[in-house]
């Protein structure tokens, strides 16, 4: 940990789409905020006091200097499931992955369905957390999909959005009322795009692979039908909805059509949906068991196209850690979920290497757009903003080893994968952590 009231980052390639910046320059940090930024002769902010000798200097030569990333849908499992993750381990894992802010889902025990639990999460995060933590409250009480939580009180307590986590709301009237209520208090809802009755007891994508493996499948239509229902309700209520994670080609099409019709929605996907296919489950490896499930090759292609053309606004890890014993069970008994926050950036960077996205567009997907959707004063390097900064080395090659994860969740499908690109420093309010 490097801590100093003054910090100078120099020689890095600064990318900040919120300011239209993409070039080599320097950033001065004083206390916990950005004081000045200088790129290609353009300067913003105030001249820092003192000299370079008064500052800790980080030479970012060969690295990108980016706004700290924001994970929109991460599970900290705290309170109630601390054997899987805690606020301390989850936020340290986030730092290791380049994320300076995380938005934690409400499917804890008890669920975050009232302002007392919201306040408790915030207090504990301030004491134990390594990065900013923004709670997401539950839409319905106890995540049961029946009666609405006190979203107004929870928003006042600090919730930045509302979701029922990995559960879809079956009752269309409850979904309508929740959109109207959330609109009134000015916060977005997050919808899990899966019709629960059509998904049933499915365990993987419905395809020839599920037939060959003898596993019940979840058809793509479960996603498409839910997206279309929810977008029609947004059109009816003029509400504000974020759909995540999108995993199918036709799901991308449904989001695109809704946006083209002027319906106010945003959407995100996860690295495993543009990297892996359902063919990976051939050995019944539960580390590939996710929800929504891994889909087909054409769906992977569609995820990339949706990101490229802006249909999909954001990338989120959907970090869902489990104790190793939970995943080391029969396939039908093992829980859904991937521990993804420590590999999300490297996997997302492959989109830049492949020419799907520019570096500036990737930063928008991982920082700028999430900040805008959740109305967070984050995702920027503007002078006066919190000094939440990522120094990313695009040339570092490394091999994924769950044994080295900071997260308690070792359930990664990318074990032993060789990756390129890794955070060198993750800086939260001026305090820098060496992450390699």
BANUBA-240040 format. One record per residue (C-alpha): residue number from 0; x, y, z; chain. Coordinates in steps of 0.5 Angstrom, whole numbers, plus 500, padded with zeros to 3 digits. Layout:
BEGIN
ATOM_NUM_X_Y_Z_A
...
REM end
This chain:
BEGIN
ATOM_0_500_500_500_A
ATOM_1_503_507_498_A
ATOM_2_500_513_502_A
ATOM_3_502_520_501_A
ATOM_4_498_526_501_A
ATOM_5_501_528_494_A
ATOM_6_502_523_488_A
ATOM_7_504_524_481_A
ATOM_8_503_519_476_A
ATOM_9_507_521_470_A
ATOM_10_509_518_463_A
ATOM_11_502_514_462_A
ATOM_12_497_513_457_A
ATOM_13_491_517_460_A
ATOM_14_484_515_457_A
ATOM_15_478_518_460_A
ATOM_16_472_518_455_A
ATOM_17_468_523_460_A
ATOM_18_473_528_458_A
ATOM_19_475_526_451_A
ATOM_20_482_525_453_A
ATOM_21_486_519_450_A
ATOM_22_494_521_450_A
ATOM_23_500_521_454_A
ATOM_24_500_525_460_A
ATOM_25_501_526_468_A
ATOM_26_496_527_473_A
ATOM_27_497_530_480_A
ATOM_28_493_528_486_A
ATOM_29_493_532_493_A
ATOM_30_490_528_499_A
ATOM_31_484_524_496_A
ATOM_32_482_528_490_A
ATOM_33_485_529_483_A
ATOM_34_488_536_483_A
ATOM_35_491_537_476_A
ATOM_36_491_533_469_A
ATOM_37_496_534_463_A
ATOM_38_495_531_457_A
ATOM_39_498_533_450_A
ATOM_40_499_540_452_A
ATOM_41_492_541_455_A
ATOM_42_492_542_462_A
ATOM_43_486_542_467_A
ATOM_44_485_544_474_A
ATOM_45_490_548_479_A
ATOM_46_497_548_479_A
ATOM_47_499_543_485_A
ATOM_48_503_546_491_A
ATOM_49_510_544_492_A
ATOM_50_515_540_488_A
ATOM_51_515_534_485_A
ATOM_52_520_532_491_A
ATOM_53_514_532_495_A
ATOM_54_510_527_492_A
ATOM_55_510_520_491_A
ATOM_56_512_519_484_A
ATOM_57_509_513_480_A
ATOM_58_512_512_473_A
ATOM_59_506_509_469_A
ATOM_60_511_508_462_A
ATOM_61_508_503_458_A
ATOM_62_501_503_462_A
ATOM_63_494_506_461_A
ATOM_64_492_511_466_A
ATOM_65_484_510_467_A
ATOM_66_479_512_471_A
ATOM_67_477_507_477_A
ATOM_68_473_501_474_A
ATOM_69_466_500_477_A
ATOM_70_463_493_478_A
ATOM_71_455_494_477_A
ATOM_72_453_487_480_A
ATOM_73_458_484_485_A
ATOM_74_456_479_491_A
ATOM_75_459_480_497_A
ATOM_76_455_475_501_A
ATOM_77_455_479_507_A
ATOM_78_451_479_511_A
ATOM_79_450_472_512_A
ATOM_80_454_468_507_A
ATOM_81_461_470_510_A
ATOM_82_464_463_509_A
ATOM_83_463_465_501_A
ATOM_84_465_472_501_A
ATOM_85_466_478_506_A
ATOM_86_466_485_505_A
ATOM_87_474_485_506_A
ATOM_88_475_479_502_A
ATOM_89_470_481_496_A
ATOM_90_473_489_496_A
ATOM_91_480_486_496_A
ATOM_92_479_482_490_A
ATOM_93_476_488_487_A
ATOM_94_482_492_488_A
ATOM_95_486_486_485_A
ATOM_96_481_486_479_A
ATOM_97_482_494_478_A
ATOM_98_475_496_481_A
ATOM_99_475_502_485_A
ATOM_100_468_502_486_A
ATOM_101_463_496_487_A
ATOM_102_455_495_487_A
ATOM_103_453_489_492_A
ATOM_104_447_485_490_A
ATOM_105_442_484_495_A
ATOM_106_441_477_496_A
ATOM_107_445_476_502_A
ATOM_108_442_473_509_A
ATOM_109_438_477_511_A
ATOM_110_437_480_504_A
ATOM_111_438_488_504_A
ATOM_112_431_489_504_A
ATOM_113_430_495_509_A
ATOM_114_434_501_511_A
ATOM_115_437_498_517_A
ATOM_116_441_493_513_A
ATOM_117_443_498_508_A
ATOM_118_446_502_513_A
ATOM_119_450_496_516_A
ATOM_120_453_494_510_A
ATOM_121_455_501_509_A
ATOM_122_458_502_516_A
ATOM_123_462_495_515_A
ATOM_124_464_497_508_A
ATOM_125_467_504_511_A
ATOM_126_471_500_516_A
ATOM_127_473_493_513_A
ATOM_128_472_495_505_A
ATOM_129_478_496_501_A
ATOM_130_474_500_496_A
ATOM_131_468_504_495_A
ATOM_132_461_500_496_A
ATOM_133_455_502_494_A
ATOM_134_449_497_496_A
ATOM_135_443_495_491_A
ATOM_136_437_494_495_A
ATOM_137_432_489_494_A
ATOM_138_425_490_490_A
ATOM_139_421_486_494_A
ATOM_140_421_484_501_A
ATOM_141_425_478_502_A
ATOM_142_426_477_495_A
ATOM_143_420_473_494_A
ATOM_144_417_477_489_A
ATOM_145_410_479_492_A
ATOM_146_410_486_496_A
ATOM_147_415_492_495_A
ATOM_148_421_494_499_A
ATOM_149_421_501_502_A
ATOM_150_425_503_497_A
ATOM_151_424_510_499_A
ATOM_152_428_509_505_A
ATOM_153_433_505_503_A
ATOM_154_435_510_497_A
ATOM_155_435_515_503_A
ATOM_156_440_510_507_A
ATOM_157_445_509_501_A
ATOM_158_442_504_496_A
ATOM_159_444_506_489_A
ATOM_160_439_502_485_A
ATOM_161_434_496_486_A
ATOM_162_434_489_484_A
ATOM_163_432_482_486_A
ATOM_164_439_479_485_A
ATOM_165_438_473_481_A
ATOM_166_431_472_481_A
ATOM_167_426_475_476_A
ATOM_168_419_478_478_A
ATOM_169_414_473_476_A
ATOM_170_408_478_477_A
ATOM_171_407_483_472_A
ATOM_172_403_488_476_A
ATOM_173_409_488_482_A
ATOM_174_414_489_476_A
ATOM_175_410_495_474_A
ATOM_176_409_498_481_A
ATOM_177_416_497_482_A
ATOM_178_418_501_476_A
ATOM_179_413_507_478_A
ATOM_180_416_507_485_A
ATOM_181_423_507_483_A
ATOM_182_422_512_478_A
ATOM_183_419_517_483_A
ATOM_184_425_516_487_A
ATOM_185_430_517_481_A
ATOM_186_433_510_482_A
ATOM_187_434_505_477_A
ATOM_188_431_498_477_A
ATOM_189_436_492_475_A
ATOM_190_432_486_472_A
ATOM_191_435_479_471_A
ATOM_192_433_477_464_A
ATOM_193_430_470_465_A
ATOM_194_423_467_465_A
ATOM_195_423_463_471_A
ATOM_196_417_458_469_A
ATOM_197_420_457_462_A
ATOM_198_427_456_465_A
ATOM_199_424_451_470_A
ATOM_200_430_447_473_A
ATOM_201_434_448_467_A
ATOM_202_442_447_469_A
ATOM_203_445_449_462_A
ATOM_204_443_452_455_A
ATOM_205_438_448_452_A
ATOM_206_442_445_446_A
ATOM_207_445_439_443_A
ATOM_208_450_439_448_A
ATOM_209_445_439_454_A
ATOM_210_441_433_450_A
ATOM_211_448_429_449_A
ATOM_212_449_431_457_A
ATOM_213_443_429_459_A
ATOM_214_442_435_463_A
ATOM_215_435_440_463_A
ATOM_216_436_446_459_A
ATOM_217_434_453_459_A
ATOM_218_432_456_453_A
ATOM_219_434_462_450_A
ATOM_220_427_464_450_A
ATOM_221_427_465_457_A
ATOM_222_431_471_456_A
ATOM_223_428_474_450_A
ATOM_224_421_473_453_A
ATOM_225_423_476_460_A
ATOM_226_426_482_456_A
ATOM_227_420_484_452_A
ATOM_228_416_483_458_A
ATOM_229_420_488_462_A
ATOM_230_421_493_456_A
ATOM_231_414_493_455_A
ATOM_232_413_495_462_A
ATOM_233_418_500_462_A
ATOM_234_414_503_456_A
ATOM_235_408_503_460_A
ATOM_236_411_507_466_A
ATOM_237_417_511_463_A
ATOM_238_421_508_468_A
ATOM_239_428_507_468_A
ATOM_240_431_499_467_A
ATOM_241_438_496_467_A
ATOM_242_438_489_464_A
ATOM_243_443_484_466_A
ATOM_244_446_480_464_A
ATOM_245_444_479_457_A
ATOM_246_447_472_454_A
ATOM_247_443_471_448_A
ATOM_248_443_473_440_A
ATOM_249_436_475_441_A
ATOM_250_436_478_447_A
ATOM_251_441_483_444_A
ATOM_252_436_484_439_A
ATOM_253_430_485_444_A
ATOM_254_434_490_447_A
ATOM_255_436_494_441_A
ATOM_256_429_494_438_A
ATOM_257_427_497_445_A
ATOM_258_432_502_445_A
ATOM_259_430_504_437_A
ATOM_260_423_505_439_A
ATOM_261_425_510_445_A
ATOM_262_424_506_451_A
ATOM_263_429_508_456_A
ATOM_264_433_502_458_A
ATOM_265_440_500_459_A
ATOM_266_444_493_459_A
ATOM_267_450_489_461_A
ATOM_268_453_483_460_A
ATOM_269_459_479_463_A
ATOM_270_466_477_460_A
ATOM_271_464_469_460_A
ATOM_272_458_470_456_A
ATOM_273_463_473_450_A
ATOM_274_468_468_452_A
ATOM_275_465_461_453_A
ATOM_276_460_457_450_A
ATOM_277_456_451_453_A
ATOM_278_461_446_449_A
ATOM_279_465_447_456_A
ATOM_280_460_443_460_A
ATOM_281_462_437_456_A
ATOM_282_466_434_463_A
ATOM_283_460_436_467_A
ATOM_284_465_441_471_A
ATOM_285_461_446_475_A
ATOM_286_465_452_475_A
ATOM_287_462_453_468_A
ATOM_288_455_453_471_A
ATOM_289_452_460_471_A
ATOM_290_446_463_471_A
ATOM_291_444_465_465_A
ATOM_292_448_459_462_A
ATOM_293_453_459_458_A
ATOM_294_450_460_451_A
ATOM_295_452_458_443_A
ATOM_296_458_461_439_A
ATOM_297_453_465_435_A
ATOM_298_451_468_442_A
ATOM_299_458_470_444_A
ATOM_300_459_473_437_A
ATOM_301_452_477_438_A
ATOM_302_455_479_445_A
ATOM_303_461_482_442_A
ATOM_304_457_486_436_A
ATOM_305_452_488_442_A
ATOM_306_458_491_445_A
ATOM_307_461_494_439_A
ATOM_308_455_498_437_A
ATOM_309_453_500_443_A
ATOM_310_447_496_444_A
ATOM_311_450_493_451_A
ATOM_312_452_499_455_A
ATOM_313_456_496_460_A
ATOM_314_461_490_462_A
ATOM_315_460_487_469_A
ATOM_316_463_481_473_A
ATOM_317_457_478_476_A
ATOM_318_462_476_481_A
ATOM_319_458_470_485_A
ATOM_320_463_467_489_A
ATOM_321_462_460_493_A
ATOM_322_466_456_498_A
ATOM_323_470_450_494_A
ATOM_324_466_445_498_A
ATOM_325_459_448_494_A
ATOM_326_462_447_487_A
ATOM_327_465_440_489_A
ATOM_328_458_437_488_A
ATOM_329_454_433_483_A
ATOM_330_452_438_477_A
ATOM_331_445_438_479_A
ATOM_332_446_440_486_A
ATOM_333_452_445_485_A
ATOM_334_450_452_485_A
ATOM_335_450_457_479_A
ATOM_336_455_462_479_A
ATOM_337_462_464_477_A
ATOM_338_468_468_481_A
ATOM_339_469_473_476_A
ATOM_340_472_480_479_A
ATOM_341_479_478_479_A
ATOM_342_479_476_471_A
ATOM_343_474_481_468_A
ATOM_344_478_486_466_A
ATOM_345_483_482_463_A
ATOM_346_478_478_459_A
ATOM_347_475_485_457_A
ATOM_348_481_487_454_A
ATOM_349_481_482_449_A
ATOM_350_476_486_446_A
ATOM_351_481_491_445_A
ATOM_352_486_486_442_A
ATOM_353_481_483_437_A
ATOM_354_479_490_435_A
ATOM_355_472_490_437_A
ATOM_356_472_496_442_A
ATOM_357_477_501_443_A
ATOM_358_480_503_449_A
ATOM_359_476_509_450_A
ATOM_360_470_505_449_A
ATOM_361_472_499_454_A
ATOM_362_473_504_459_A
ATOM_363_466_507_458_A
ATOM_364_463_500_459_A
ATOM_365_467_499_465_A
ATOM_366_467_506_468_A
ATOM_367_463_511_465_A
ATOM_368_457_508_463_A
ATOM_369_456_505_470_A
ATOM_370_457_511_473_A
ATOM_371_452_515_469_A
ATOM_372_447_509_470_A
ATOM_373_447_509_478_A
ATOM_374_448_517_478_A
ATOM_375_455_516_481_A
ATOM_376_460_521_482_A
ATOM_377_465_516_479_A
ATOM_378_468_514_473_A
ATOM_379_472_520_471_A
ATOM_380_479_523_472_A
ATOM_381_476_530_472_A
ATOM_382_480_535_477_A
ATOM_383_476_535_483_A
ATOM_384_474_528_483_A
ATOM_385_476_523_488_A
ATOM_386_483_520_486_A
ATOM_387_480_513_484_A
ATOM_388_485_511_478_A
ATOM_389_487_505_475_A
ATOM_390_494_504_472_A
ATOM_391_493_498_467_A
ATOM_392_499_494_464_A
ATOM_393_497_491_457_A
ATOM_394_503_487_456_A
ATOM_395_503_483_463_A
ATOM_396_502_476_462_A
ATOM_397_500_472_467_A
ATOM_398_496_465_469_A
ATOM_399_490_465_472_A
ATOM_400_491_461_479_A
ATOM_401_485_461_484_A
ATOM_402_490_459_489_A
ATOM_403_492_466_489_A
ATOM_404_485_470_489_A
ATOM_405_484_475_494_A
ATOM_406_476_472_494_A
ATOM_407_474_466_498_A
ATOM_408_471_464_491_A
ATOM_409_475_460_488_A
ATOM_410_470_458_483_A
ATOM_411_473_460_476_A
ATOM_412_472_457_469_A
ATOM_413_479_460_467_A
ATOM_414_483_456_472_A
ATOM_415_490_456_468_A
ATOM_416_488_460_463_A
ATOM_417_494_465_460_A
ATOM_418_492_472_460_A
ATOM_419_495_479_458_A
ATOM_420_494_485_461_A
ATOM_421_493_486_469_A
ATOM_422_493_492_474_A
ATOM_423_499_495_476_A
ATOM_424_496_500_481_A
ATOM_425_489_501_483_A
ATOM_426_488_507_487_A
ATOM_427_482_509_491_A
ATOM_428_482_516_494_A
ATOM_429_489_517_493_A
ATOM_430_491_511_497_A
ATOM_431_495_506_492_A
ATOM_432_495_499_492_A
ATOM_433_500_495_488_A
ATOM_434_496_489_485_A
ATOM_435_501_485_481_A
REM end
